[in-house]
Amino acid sequence: MAVNMTMGRDTKWLTLEVCREFQRGTCSRSDSECKFAHPSRSCHVENGRVIACFDSLKGRCTRENCKYLHPPPHLKTQLEINGRNNLIQQKAAAAMLAQQMPFMLPGAQLQPITTFPVTPSLATSPSMAFSPYLSHMGPAMGLMPELLTSTP
């Protein structure tokens, strides 16, 4: 997952593709009908893409000549979905990093794995060690004597 760290925030989810026909001046659709962005002249377009104004999405942009796109409602909905998905991805990545962090620290020790007791008959029989279900022994052969009930 690439993150734009130069701006301090990941703005990839705010990026929209600019309508190629609009760039040529031939788009017959209005801003509210076209599925691509129709940015104003003050918007900064780079490689056919434009960044939407985060403040505009929240309904509080006060800049006179904003260099970011103020999207129409249908693109605003798309950006809100992108934002939610981006947040989910960031939280999942942070959770995975938190799980891996103890193993990445220098001098960190692995936790011991709990083992189950092995009876002598299980330890000596290779077939029982591989799979107790494939053994030629009877079902009670691998049990510890104290676990077997005695008949009166």
TORDREN-556483 format. One record per residue (C-alpha): x, y, z; residue number from 1. Coordinates in Angstrom, 2 decimals, m for minus. Example, Ala and Ser with C-alpha at 12.3 -4.5 7.8 and 13.67 -1.06 7.14 Angstrom:
BEGIN
+---------+---------+---------+-----+
|       u |       v |       w |   n |
+---------+---------+---------+-----+
|   12.30 |   m4.50 |    7.80 |   1 |
|   13.67 |   m1.06 |    7.14 |   2 |
+---------+---------+---------+-----+
END
This chain:
BEGIN
+---------+---------+---------+-----+
|       u |       v |       w |   n |
+---------+---------+---------+-----+
|    0.00 |    0.00 |    0.00 |   1 |
|    1.69 |    3.23 |   m1.15 |   2 |
|    1.25 |    6.23 |    1.10 |   3 |
|    2.06 |    9.80 |    0.13 |   4 |
|    4.16 |   10.90 |    3.10 |   5 |
|    5.37 |   14.20 |    1.63 |   6 |
|    2.07 |   15.91 |    2.34 |   7 |
|    1.66 |   14.33 |    5.77 |   8 |
|   m1.52 |   12.51 |    4.78 |   9 |
|   m2.51 |    9.88 |    2.29 |  10 |
|   m4.39 |   11.81 |   m0.40 |  11 |
|   m4.62 |    8.93 |   m2.85 |  12 |
|   m8.23 |    8.23 |   m1.87 |  13 |
|   m9.11 |   11.87 |   m2.69 |  14 |
|   m7.78 |   11.58 |   m6.25 |  15 |
|  m10.13 |   11.55 |   m9.23 |  16 |
|   m9.49 |   11.12 |  m12.92 |  17 |
|  m10.16 |   14.19 |  m15.04 |  18 |
|  m12.52 |   13.73 |  m17.99 |  19 |
|  m10.39 |   13.50 |  m21.15 |  20 |
|  m13.17 |   14.95 |  m23.28 |  21 |
|  m13.46 |   17.84 |  m20.82 |  22 |
|   m9.71 |   18.46 |  m21.14 |  23 |
|  m10.16 |   18.67 |  m24.92 |  24 |
|  m13.21 |   20.89 |  m24.47 |  25 |
|  m15.55 |   18.37 |  m26.12 |  26 |
|  m17.43 |   16.75 |  m23.19 |  27 |
|  m21.16 |   16.92 |  m23.84 |  28 |
|  m22.07 |   15.96 |  m20.26 |  29 |
|  m22.45 |   18.38 |  m17.38 |  30 |
|  m20.44 |   18.17 |  m14.14 |  31 |
|  m23.30 |   16.33 |  m12.45 |  32 |
|  m23.70 |   13.77 |  m15.26 |  33 |
|  m20.10 |   12.86 |  m16.12 |  34 |
|  m18.44 |   10.10 |  m14.08 |  35 |
|  m15.10 |   11.90 |  m14.37 |  36 |
|  m14.00 |   15.18 |  m12.80 |  37 |
|  m14.55 |   18.53 |  m14.52 |  38 |
|  m12.14 |   20.76 |  m12.56 |  39 |
|  m12.16 |   24.56 |  m12.63 |  40 |
|   m9.13 |   26.50 |  m13.89 |  41 |
|   m7.91 |   27.10 |  m10.33 |  42 |
|   m7.62 |   23.35 |   m9.66 |  43 |
|   m4.19 |   21.75 |   m9.86 |  44 |
|   m4.30 |   18.89 |  m12.41 |  45 |
|   m1.37 |   16.46 |  m12.53 |  46 |
|   m1.10 |   13.52 |  m14.94 |  47 |
|   m4.81 |   13.70 |  m15.76 |  48 |
|   m5.79 |   13.46 |  m12.10 |  49 |
|   m7.03 |   15.98 |   m9.57 |  50 |
|   m7.27 |   15.92 |   m5.77 |  51 |
|  m10.66 |   16.66 |   m4.24 |  52 |
|  m10.94 |   19.26 |   m1.50 |  53 |
|  m11.27 |   17.52 |    1.86 |  54 |
|  m12.88 |   20.63 |    3.39 |  55 |
|  m15.41 |   20.70 |    0.55 |  56 |
|  m16.38 |   17.09 |    1.31 |  57 |
|  m17.10 |   18.21 |    4.87 |  58 |
|  m18.97 |   21.27 |    3.58 |  59 |
|  m16.62 |   23.85 |    5.09 |  60 |
|  m14.17 |   25.07 |    2.43 |  61 |
|  m13.82 |   28.84 |    2.64 |  62 |
|  m10.99 |   29.36 |    0.13 |  63 |
|  m11.78 |   31.80 |   m2.64 |  64 |
|   m9.70 |   30.10 |   m5.37 |  65 |
|   m9.27 |   26.57 |   m4.05 |  66 |
|   m6.63 |   24.54 |   m5.87 |  67 |
|   m8.57 |   21.36 |   m5.08 |  68 |
|  m11.67 |   20.04 |   m6.83 |  69 |
|  m15.07 |   20.70 |   m5.25 |  70 |
|  m16.82 |   17.56 |   m6.51 |  71 |
|  m20.48 |   17.28 |   m7.52 |  72 |
|  m22.72 |   15.07 |   m5.33 |  73 |
|  m22.23 |   11.80 |   m7.28 |  74 |
|  m18.42 |   12.10 |   m7.13 |  75 |
|  m18.62 |   13.20 |   m3.50 |  76 |
|  m20.43 |    9.92 |   m2.69 |  77 |
|  m17.71 |    7.96 |   m4.50 |  78 |
|  m14.99 |    9.78 |   m2.53 |  79 |
|  m16.75 |    9.11 |    0.78 |  80 |
|  m16.79 |    5.38 |   m0.04 |  81 |
|  m13.10 |    5.57 |   m1.00 |  82 |
|  m12.37 |    7.30 |    2.32 |  83 |
|  m14.14 |    4.62 |    4.36 |  84 |
|  m12.30 |    1.84 |    2.49 |  85 |
|   m8.99 |    3.66 |    2.98 |  86 |
|   m9.64 |    3.96 |    6.71 |  87 |
|  m10.41 |    0.23 |    6.94 |  88 |
|   m7.16 |   m0.57 |    5.10 |  89 |
|   m5.14 |    1.73 |    7.38 |  90 |
|   m6.61 |    0.14 |   10.52 |  91 |
|   m5.93 |   m3.37 |    9.20 |  92 |
|   m2.34 |   m2.45 |    8.33 |  93 |
|   m1.83 |   m0.89 |   11.77 |  94 |
|   m3.22 |   m4.01 |   13.47 |  95 |
|   m0.91 |   m6.28 |   11.45 |  96 |
|    2.07 |   m4.06 |   12.30 |  97 |
|    1.15 |   m4.13 |   15.99 |  98 |
|    1.08 |   m7.94 |   15.89 |  99 |
|    4.46 |   m8.13 |   14.16 | 100 |
|    6.16 |   m5.42 |   16.22 | 101 |
|    7.28 |   m7.68 |   19.12 | 102 |
|    9.14 |   m9.91 |   16.63 | 103 |
|   10.86 |   m6.94 |   15.00 | 104 |
|   12.39 |   m5.53 |   18.18 | 105 |
|   16.05 |   m6.37 |   18.78 | 106 |
|   16.54 |   m8.95 |   21.52 | 107 |
|   12.90 |   m9.99 |   21.44 | 108 |
|   12.33 |  m13.56 |   22.47 | 109 |
|    9.70 |  m15.84 |   21.08 | 110 |
|    7.08 |  m17.14 |   23.46 | 111 |
|    7.43 |  m20.86 |   24.24 | 112 |
|    4.95 |  m23.13 |   22.55 | 113 |
|    2.84 |  m25.19 |   24.90 | 114 |
|    3.19 |  m28.90 |   24.27 | 115 |
|    0.86 |  m31.71 |   25.12 | 116 |
|    1.95 |  m34.70 |   27.21 | 117 |
|    3.00 |  m37.73 |   25.20 | 118 |
|    2.52 |  m41.19 |   26.62 | 119 |
|    5.33 |  m43.75 |   26.25 | 120 |
|    3.36 |  m45.77 |   23.70 | 121 |
|    2.81 |  m42.67 |   21.55 | 122 |
|    6.50 |  m41.78 |   21.75 | 123 |
|    7.70 |  m45.24 |   20.67 | 124 |
|    5.23 |  m45.86 |   17.85 | 125 |
|    6.05 |  m43.90 |   14.68 | 126 |
|    2.57 |  m44.52 |   13.32 | 127 |
|    0.98 |  m43.03 |   16.45 | 128 |
|    3.24 |  m40.00 |   16.25 | 129 |
|    2.20 |  m39.49 |   12.65 | 130 |
|   m1.49 |  m40.12 |   13.13 | 131 |
|   m3.16 |  m41.96 |   15.98 | 132 |
|   m6.08 |  m42.77 |   13.68 | 133 |
|   m3.92 |  m44.88 |   11.37 | 134 |
|   m2.40 |  m46.99 |   14.11 | 135 |
|   m2.57 |  m50.78 |   14.24 | 136 |
|   m2.94 |  m50.61 |   18.02 | 137 |
|   m6.24 |  m50.59 |   19.80 | 138 |
|   m7.76 |  m47.33 |   20.99 | 139 |
|   m6.75 |  m47.84 |   24.65 | 140 |
|   m3.12 |  m48.69 |   23.93 | 141 |
|   m1.90 |  m45.09 |   23.90 | 142 |
|   m3.70 |  m43.98 |   27.05 | 143 |
|   m2.00 |  m43.56 |   30.37 | 144 |
|   m2.84 |  m46.36 |   32.82 | 145 |
|   m4.23 |  m43.94 |   35.41 | 146 |
|   m6.77 |  m42.70 |   32.85 | 147 |
|   m8.14 |  m46.18 |   32.22 | 148 |
|  m10.98 |  m47.24 |   34.46 | 149 |
|  m10.54 |  m50.52 |   36.22 | 150 |
|  m13.38 |  m53.00 |   36.19 | 151 |
|  m14.38 |  m54.47 |   39.63 | 152 |
+---------+---------+---------+-----+
END
